[in-house]
Amino acid sequence: MENVSQAIVPQEESRESKNVSKKSSKKWIYALGGIVVAGGLALGGLSYYQNNHFNSHININGTNVGGLTAEQALQKLKISVSKNQVYIGKALVLDEGQTKAGFAEQDLSNVHKVLSTQRTFLPNSKTQNYTLLPTEVNQNQSQTMKSHLEQKLTALNKRLKAPQDAQVKLQQGKVVVTESVPGQQYDVPTMLQQFQKQQYNSVIVLNPVYRQPVKVNDPIIQKEKAALQAVLARTVNYTVQDKVYALKGSDLIKNVGLAKNLQITVDTDGIINELNKINASQSTLGKNFQFKTTTGGVISVQGQSYGWALNVHKEAKAIQQAFETGQTSVVASSVYGKGWNTGGIGFKNTTNYGIGDTYAEVSIAQQRIWLYKNGKMVLTTHVVTGRKDVGEDTHPGVWYIEYKKSPAVLVGSEVGMSNYHVPVNYWAPFTLDGEGFHDASWRSNWTSTAYLHSGSGGCVNTPPGVMPSVYNNLSVNEPVVVY
């Protein structure tokens, strides 16, 4: 029995302990529930507040509305004014004077939208700026400010150092790339974009943004460099009569201008120098001509009106354009001469030392002329040239037939006749002072020595019976070699 009794007593003590434990648990549950309810009420209150009040550092058009409801914020905005000031950093650059901000009751819905946009679950101290277009705002004021700001920035830029772009140049035959240099001028379009985002703020603060130069590694610089290198690598084959000159860009081009659209302008100094060399070696104007006479001797005769020279500046322009556009060949076409025809007589003649195969030959010593057509003599006759004893010799040199006229009246003077008007049937002048071929019906002395004391005033008197054939076999611009 004692054993049973001892077993019962401990069981009764265990029940007591359990009852105490249950009571304690209930107290903790009630306490926890109270905490939860209190927390819920607190969160509910916080949520209600957050839903209806702006966070502490919220600005609308520069006016702080932190801690206010939408209605309270609107009231504050309605009495706010716009200072219409623009700062760049801390420097005031524009002050247009105060105006009303322009908020009205109609703007409440937009204020509510800002409220919902900035809402966070917990209070937030982050600064946020919002811009609204007030119902009664004077939009002309904003546009005027923008225009004035643009003018102000442009005026400031005139006094500030401009940035310098990296540049590609061809200097003395070498491609040179210069580094860019920063400047102090404002990037006006970007600054105006900043203004647009704040245009309804009372005070507008712009961050300074500066114009940036084109840097060395910019793709356009690389393209310009490649363009100049391509010009240097070009060769223009320049043809003058029957000769071809290979003009290399690397030899002749020392300086090049390069526009932003990659338009190249080649300096012509080197080209002109080369053309002057070609002129000196190949042109015939004013130079001596080697001439093989009918009697077989080779003589040197000074070029007078006959001959040509390159118009260097016109030819340089053509070659310049070829280098600029990539053209590979140029044929010389701009030449000049002197006398009646200034187009450069003889440029197309490359045979017979530049005189060609069609010409008139006049020998003063033999008092005879020979006419050649395509290398064959077609006529010869005795003549009387200018009177030697009084210095009225027919002028030696290489000339050309200036024009032909039939009939004609010769007007001039000579020794013993200061002013004459003599009619002739045929007239073909060739010198610059009026000497030429003509018939002379008045002449009776046609001997080979007549020119010594009774020659002409400088013309080549030709027997009347032969002169028609002489006239018909002469052509305008045909060379006349007098020696």
C-alpha positions as CSV (number, residue, x, y, z in Angstrom):
1,M,0.0,0.0,0.0
2,E,2.9,2.3,0.8
3,N,4.2,1.9,-2.6
4,V,0.9,2.8,-4.2
5,S,0.6,5.9,-1.9
6,Q,4.1,7.0,-2.8
7,A,3.2,6.7,-6.5
8,I,0.0,8.8,-6.1
9,V,1.6,11.8,-4.4
10,P,4.0,12.7,-7.2
11,Q,1.2,12.6,-9.7
12,E,-0.8,15.2,-7.7
13,E,2.2,17.5,-7.7
14,S,2.6,17.3,-11.5
15,R,-1.0,18.4,-12.1
16,E,-0.3,21.5,-10.0
17,S,2.7,22.4,-12.0
18,K,0.9,22.1,-15.3
19,N,-1.9,24.4,-14.1
20,V,0.7,27.1,-13.2
21,S,2.4,26.7,-16.6
22,K,-0.9,27.1,-18.5
23,K,-1.7,30.3,-16.6
24,S,1.7,31.7,-17.4
25,S,1.4,30.9,-21.1
26,K,-1.9,32.7,-21.3
27,K,-0.4,35.8,-19.9
28,W,2.4,35.8,-22.5
29,I,-0.1,35.3,-25.3
30,Y,-2.2,38.2,-24.0
31,A,0.9,40.3,-23.8
32,L,2.1,39.4,-27.2
33,G,-1.3,40.0,-28.7
34,G,-1.3,43.4,-27.1
35,I,2.0,44.1,-28.7
36,V,0.8,43.0,-32.0
37,V,-2.3,45.1,-31.8
38,A,-0.4,48.1,-30.7
39,G,2.2,47.6,-33.5
40,G,-0.6,47.2,-36.0
41,L,-2.3,50.4,-34.7
42,A,1.1,52.1,-34.9
43,L,1.8,50.8,-38.5
44,G,-1.7,51.8,-39.5
45,G,-1.2,55.2,-38.1
46,L,2.2,55.5,-39.9
47,S,0.7,54.2,-43.1
48,Y,-2.1,56.7,-42.9
49,Y,0.4,59.5,-42.3
50,Q,2.6,58.4,-45.1
51,N,-0.3,58.2,-47.5
52,N,-1.4,61.7,-46.7
53,H,1.8,63.6,-46.0
54,F,4.9,64.4,-48.1
55,N,8.2,63.2,-47.0
56,S,10.4,65.8,-45.3
57,H,12.6,66.9,-48.2
58,I,10.2,67.1,-51.1
59,N,10.2,70.2,-53.2
60,I,7.7,71.3,-55.8
61,N,9.0,74.0,-58.2
62,G,11.6,74.8,-55.6
63,T,9.2,75.1,-52.6
64,N,9.5,72.7,-49.7
65,V,6.3,70.8,-48.9
66,G,7.8,68.3,-46.5
67,G,5.3,67.1,-43.8
68,L,2.3,68.7,-45.5
69,T,-0.8,67.2,-46.9
70,A,-1.6,67.8,-50.5
71,E,-4.1,70.5,-49.5
72,Q,-1.6,72.2,-47.2
73,A,1.1,72.0,-49.8
74,L,-1.2,73.6,-52.4
75,Q,-2.0,76.5,-50.0
76,K,1.7,77.0,-49.5
77,L,2.3,76.9,-53.3
78,K,-0.5,79.4,-53.9
79,I,1.2,82.1,-51.9
80,S,4.6,81.3,-53.2
81,V,6.4,83.6,-55.6
82,S,8.9,82.9,-58.3
83,K,12.1,84.9,-57.9
84,N,13.0,84.2,-61.6
85,Q,16.6,83.9,-60.9
86,V,19.1,81.7,-62.7
87,Y,22.4,80.6,-61.1
88,I,25.3,78.7,-62.5
89,G,26.6,77.0,-59.5
90,K,26.7,79.9,-56.9
91,A,27.0,82.7,-59.5
92,L,23.8,84.6,-60.3
93,V,23.7,85.1,-64.1
94,L,20.0,86.2,-64.6
95,D,17.5,88.0,-62.4
96,E,14.1,88.8,-64.0
97,G,12.4,90.0,-60.9
98,Q,9.6,88.3,-58.8
99,T,6.3,87.1,-60.2
100,K,3.5,85.0,-58.7
101,A,4.1,81.3,-58.9
102,G,0.6,80.8,-60.5
103,F,-0.8,77.9,-58.5
104,A,-4.6,77.7,-58.1
105,E,-7.2,75.2,-56.8
106,Q,-7.2,73.5,-60.1
107,D,-3.7,72.3,-59.4
108,L,-4.7,70.1,-56.4
109,S,-5.1,66.9,-58.5
110,N,-1.5,67.3,-59.8
111,V,-0.2,67.9,-56.2
112,H,-1.9,64.7,-55.2
113,K,-0.2,62.9,-58.1
114,V,3.2,64.1,-56.8
115,L,2.2,63.0,-53.3
116,S,1.5,59.4,-54.5
117,T,4.6,59.4,-56.6
118,Q,7.0,60.3,-53.8
119,R,5.2,58.0,-51.2
120,T,7.4,55.5,-49.3
121,F,6.4,52.9,-46.7
122,L,8.6,54.5,-44.1
123,P,9.5,58.1,-43.8
124,N,12.3,59.1,-46.1
125,S,14.6,62.1,-45.9
126,K,15.9,61.9,-49.4
127,T,15.7,65.2,-51.3
128,Q,13.5,65.1,-54.3
129,N,12.5,67.9,-56.7
130,Y,9.3,67.9,-58.7
131,T,8.2,70.3,-61.4
132,L,4.5,71.2,-62.0
133,L,3.1,73.5,-64.6
134,P,0.9,75.9,-62.5
135,T,-2.5,76.6,-64.0
136,E,-2.1,80.4,-63.9
137,V,1.6,80.5,-64.7
138,N,2.8,83.1,-67.2
139,Q,4.4,80.9,-69.8
140,N,5.6,83.9,-71.8
141,Q,7.8,84.7,-68.7
142,S,9.4,81.3,-68.9
143,Q,10.1,81.6,-72.7
144,T,11.4,85.1,-72.2
145,M,13.7,83.9,-69.5
146,K,15.0,81.1,-71.7
147,S,15.7,83.6,-74.5
148,H,17.5,86.0,-72.1
149,L,19.5,83.1,-70.7
150,E,20.6,82.0,-74.1
151,Q,21.7,85.6,-74.9
152,K,23.5,85.8,-71.6
153,L,25.4,82.5,-72.1
154,T,26.3,83.5,-75.6
155,A,27.6,86.9,-74.4
156,L,29.6,85.2,-71.7
157,N,31.1,82.8,-74.1
158,K,32.5,85.6,-76.2
159,R,34.7,86.6,-73.2
160,L,35.6,83.0,-72.3
161,K,38.3,80.9,-73.8
162,A,37.0,78.6,-76.6
163,P,38.0,74.9,-76.7
164,Q,40.4,74.0,-79.4
165,D,39.6,70.8,-81.4
166,A,42.3,68.3,-82.2
167,Q,43.4,69.1,-85.7
168,V,44.8,67.1,-88.6
169,K,47.1,69.1,-90.8
170,L,49.5,68.5,-93.6
171,Q,52.6,70.6,-92.9
172,Q,55.7,70.5,-95.1
173,G,54.6,67.2,-96.5
174,K,53.9,65.5,-93.1
175,V,50.6,64.6,-91.5
176,V,50.5,66.3,-88.1
177,V,47.8,65.8,-85.5
178,T,47.6,68.5,-82.8
179,E,46.1,67.8,-79.3
180,S,42.8,69.3,-78.3
181,V,42.8,72.0,-75.6
182,P,39.9,72.4,-73.1
183,G,38.1,75.7,-73.0
184,Q,35.9,77.7,-70.6
185,Q,32.9,78.3,-72.8
186,Y,29.5,77.0,-71.8
187,D,27.7,74.3,-73.7
188,V,24.6,76.5,-74.4
189,P,22.2,73.8,-75.7
190,T,22.8,71.6,-72.7
191,M,22.5,74.4,-70.3
192,L,19.2,75.4,-71.8
193,Q,18.0,71.8,-71.5
194,Q,18.8,72.1,-67.7
195,F,16.7,75.3,-67.6
196,Q,13.8,73.5,-69.3
197,K,13.6,71.0,-66.5
198,Q,13.5,73.7,-63.9
199,Q,11.8,76.4,-65.7
200,Y,8.9,76.8,-63.2
201,N,11.2,76.8,-60.1
202,S,11.5,80.1,-58.2
203,V,15.3,79.8,-58.3
204,I,17.0,77.8,-61.0
205,V,20.4,76.4,-60.4
206,L,22.3,75.1,-63.4
207,N,25.4,72.9,-63.2
208,P,28.1,74.3,-65.5
209,V,28.6,72.2,-68.6
210,Y,31.4,73.2,-70.9
211,R,31.8,72.8,-74.6
212,Q,34.0,69.8,-75.3
213,P,36.7,69.9,-78.0
214,V,37.1,67.1,-80.5
215,K,39.7,64.7,-79.1
216,V,42.6,63.1,-80.9
217,N,40.9,59.6,-80.7
218,D,37.6,60.9,-82.2
219,P,36.6,58.9,-85.3
220,I,36.4,62.2,-87.3
221,I,40.1,62.9,-86.6
222,Q,41.0,59.4,-87.7
223,K,39.0,59.9,-90.9
224,E,40.7,63.3,-91.6
225,K,44.1,61.7,-91.0
226,A,43.3,58.9,-93.5
227,A,42.1,61.5,-96.0
228,L,45.3,63.5,-95.9
229,Q,47.4,60.4,-96.1
230,A,45.4,59.4,-99.2
231,V,46.2,62.8,-100.8
232,L,49.9,62.3,-100.2
233,A,49.8,58.9,-101.8
234,R,48.2,60.1,-105.1
235,T,50.0,60.6,-108.4
236,V,48.6,62.8,-111.2
237,N,50.0,62.1,-114.7
238,Y,50.3,65.5,-116.3
239,T,50.5,65.5,-120.2
240,V,52.1,68.4,-122.0
241,Q,52.1,67.9,-125.7
242,D,53.8,64.5,-126.1
243,K,55.4,64.3,-122.7
244,V,53.9,62.9,-119.5
245,Y,55.1,64.0,-116.0
246,A,54.2,61.9,-113.0
247,L,53.3,64.5,-110.3
248,K,53.5,62.8,-106.8
249,G,51.5,64.3,-104.0
250,S,54.3,63.4,-101.5
251,D,56.7,65.6,-103.5
252,L,54.5,68.5,-104.3
253,I,51.9,68.9,-101.6
254,K,53.2,70.7,-98.5
255,N,50.0,72.1,-97.0
256,V,46.4,71.0,-97.1
257,G,43.2,72.6,-95.8
258,L,40.6,70.2,-94.5
259,A,37.0,71.1,-93.8
260,K,34.7,69.2,-91.3
261,N,33.0,67.4,-94.2
262,L,36.4,66.0,-95.2
263,Q,36.5,68.5,-98.2
264,I,40.2,68.8,-99.0
265,T,41.9,72.0,-100.3
266,V,45.4,71.4,-101.6
267,D,48.0,74.2,-101.4
268,T,49.2,75.0,-104.9
269,D,52.7,76.4,-104.1
270,G,54.5,73.1,-104.8
271,I,52.4,72.5,-107.9
272,I,53.2,76.0,-109.3
273,N,56.9,75.4,-108.6
274,E,56.9,72.2,-110.6
275,L,54.9,73.8,-113.5
276,N,57.5,76.6,-113.7
277,K,60.2,73.9,-114.1
278,I,58.1,72.3,-116.9
279,N,57.6,75.6,-118.5
280,A,61.3,76.4,-118.4
281,S,62.2,73.1,-120.1
282,Q,59.3,72.6,-122.6
283,S,57.6,75.9,-123.5
284,T,58.7,77.7,-126.6
285,L,57.6,81.3,-126.1
286,G,60.5,83.7,-126.3
287,K,63.0,80.9,-126.8
288,N,65.4,80.1,-129.6
289,F,64.2,77.5,-132.2
290,Q,66.5,75.1,-133.9
291,F,65.6,75.3,-137.6
292,K,66.8,73.3,-140.6
293,T,66.9,75.6,-143.6
294,T,66.1,74.6,-147.2
295,T,69.7,74.8,-148.1
296,G,70.5,72.2,-145.4
297,G,72.0,74.1,-142.5
298,V,70.7,74.0,-139.0
299,I,70.4,77.4,-137.4
300,S,69.1,79.0,-134.2
301,V,66.3,81.5,-134.6
302,Q,64.8,83.6,-131.8
303,G,61.2,83.0,-131.2
304,Q,59.2,86.3,-131.5
305,S,55.4,86.2,-131.6
306,Y,55.4,82.4,-132.4
307,G,55.5,80.1,-129.4
308,W,53.5,79.1,-126.4
309,A,53.9,78.9,-122.6
310,L,51.8,77.2,-119.9
311,N,49.3,79.4,-118.0
312,V,50.8,78.1,-114.8
313,H,48.0,79.3,-112.5
314,K,45.2,77.9,-114.5
315,E,47.0,74.6,-115.0
316,A,47.8,74.5,-111.3
317,K,44.1,74.8,-110.5
318,A,43.4,71.8,-112.7
319,I,46.1,69.7,-111.1
320,Q,45.0,70.9,-107.6
321,Q,41.5,69.7,-108.4
322,A,42.8,66.4,-109.6
323,F,44.7,65.8,-106.3
324,E,41.6,66.9,-104.3
325,T,39.2,64.6,-106.1
326,G,41.4,61.6,-106.9
327,Q,41.6,62.2,-110.6
328,T,44.7,60.4,-112.0
329,S,45.5,62.4,-115.2
330,V,45.4,65.9,-116.5
331,V,46.1,67.1,-120.1
332,A,47.6,70.6,-120.4
333,S,45.1,72.9,-122.1
334,S,45.7,76.4,-120.8
335,V,48.5,78.0,-122.8
336,Y,49.2,81.6,-123.9
337,G,51.2,83.5,-126.4
338,K,51.5,87.0,-127.8
339,G,50.7,89.0,-130.8
340,W,47.4,88.9,-132.8
341,N,46.5,85.6,-131.3
342,T,47.3,85.2,-127.6
343,G,46.2,81.6,-127.3
344,G,49.7,80.2,-127.7
345,I,50.6,79.4,-131.3
346,G,52.5,76.2,-132.0
347,F,51.3,74.2,-128.9
348,K,50.1,71.4,-131.2
349,N,53.3,71.3,-133.2
350,T,55.8,68.8,-131.8
351,T,57.8,68.1,-135.0
352,N,60.6,70.1,-136.6
353,Y,61.8,71.5,-133.2
354,G,58.3,72.8,-132.5
355,I,57.7,74.6,-135.7
356,G,55.9,71.8,-137.4
357,D,55.8,70.7,-141.0
358,T,53.8,73.6,-142.5
359,Y,55.5,77.0,-142.5
360,A,57.0,79.9,-144.5
361,E,60.7,80.3,-144.7
362,V,62.3,83.7,-145.5
363,S,66.0,84.1,-146.2
364,I,67.2,87.7,-146.1
365,A,70.6,86.8,-147.4
366,Q,69.2,84.9,-150.4
367,Q,66.2,87.2,-150.9
368,R,64.0,84.1,-151.3
369,I,61.0,82.5,-149.6
370,W,59.9,78.8,-149.5
371,L,56.4,77.6,-148.5
372,Y,56.0,74.1,-147.0
373,K,52.9,72.1,-146.5
374,N,53.0,68.9,-144.4
375,G,56.7,68.7,-144.9
376,K,56.8,69.3,-148.7
377,M,57.8,72.5,-150.4
378,V,54.9,73.8,-152.5
379,L,56.3,77.1,-153.6
380,T,59.4,79.2,-153.8
381,T,60.1,82.7,-155.2
382,H,62.5,85.5,-155.1
383,V,61.4,88.5,-153.0
384,V,62.7,91.9,-151.8
385,T,62.8,92.4,-148.0
386,G,63.4,95.6,-145.9
387,R,65.9,98.2,-146.8
388,K,69.2,97.4,-145.1
389,D,71.2,100.7,-145.4
390,V,68.7,102.7,-143.4
391,G,67.9,100.0,-140.8
392,E,64.5,99.0,-142.1
393,D,65.5,95.3,-142.4
394,T,62.7,92.7,-142.2
395,H,62.8,91.6,-138.5
396,P,64.4,88.1,-138.1
397,G,62.7,85.6,-135.8
398,V,60.0,83.1,-135.7
399,W,56.6,84.7,-136.2
400,Y,53.1,83.6,-137.4
401,I,50.6,84.8,-140.0
402,E,48.3,87.0,-138.0
403,Y,45.5,87.3,-140.5
404,K,44.9,87.6,-144.3
405,K,43.1,90.3,-146.3
406,S,42.4,90.7,-150.0
407,P,42.4,93.5,-151.1
408,A,43.9,95.8,-148.5
409,V,45.3,99.3,-148.0
410,L,48.7,99.5,-146.3
411,V,49.0,102.4,-143.9
412,G,52.4,103.3,-142.4
413,S,55.7,105.1,-142.9
414,E,59.2,104.4,-144.2
415,V,62.3,106.4,-145.0
416,G,61.4,109.0,-147.5
417,M,57.7,108.5,-147.0
418,S,56.4,109.6,-143.6
419,N,52.8,108.7,-144.2
420,Y,51.5,106.4,-146.9
421,H,48.3,104.7,-147.9
422,V,49.1,102.0,-150.5
423,P,46.5,99.7,-152.0
424,V,47.5,96.1,-152.5
425,N,45.7,93.0,-153.7
426,Y,47.0,90.6,-151.1
427,W,48.1,91.2,-147.5
428,A,49.3,88.7,-144.9
429,P,51.1,90.4,-141.9
430,F,53.2,88.4,-139.5
431,T,55.3,90.7,-137.2
432,L,54.0,92.7,-134.2
433,D,54.8,96.1,-135.9
434,G,53.1,95.4,-139.3
435,E,55.5,93.6,-141.5
436,G,54.1,91.0,-143.8
437,F,53.8,89.5,-147.3
438,H,52.2,91.6,-150.0
439,D,52.3,92.2,-153.7
440,A,54.3,95.3,-154.9
441,S,53.1,96.3,-158.4
442,W,55.1,99.6,-158.2
443,R,58.4,97.8,-157.8
444,S,60.8,97.5,-160.8
445,N,64.0,96.4,-159.1
446,W,63.6,92.7,-158.1
447,T,67.3,91.8,-158.1
448,S,68.9,89.9,-155.2
449,T,70.7,93.0,-154.0
450,A,67.8,95.4,-154.2
451,Y,67.1,95.2,-150.4
452,L,70.5,96.7,-149.7
453,H,69.6,100.2,-150.9
454,S,66.1,100.1,-152.3
455,G,64.3,97.5,-150.2
456,S,60.9,97.8,-148.6
457,G,59.9,99.5,-145.3
458,G,60.2,96.1,-143.7
459,C,57.7,94.0,-145.6
460,V,58.4,91.1,-147.9
461,N,57.6,92.4,-151.3
462,T,56.5,89.6,-153.5
463,P,56.2,89.6,-157.3
464,P,52.6,90.4,-158.3
465,G,52.4,87.4,-160.6
466,V,53.4,85.0,-157.7
467,M,51.6,86.6,-154.9
468,P,48.2,85.0,-155.5
469,S,49.8,81.6,-155.1
470,V,51.7,82.7,-152.0
471,Y,48.6,84.2,-150.5
472,N,46.6,81.0,-151.1
473,N,49.3,78.8,-149.6
474,L,49.6,80.7,-146.4
475,S,47.4,79.9,-143.5
476,V,46.5,82.0,-140.4
477,N,48.7,81.1,-137.4
478,E,51.2,79.4,-139.7
479,P,54.8,79.9,-138.6
480,V,57.0,82.3,-140.5
481,V,60.8,81.8,-140.0
482,V,62.8,84.9,-141.0
483,Y,66.6,84.7,-140.8
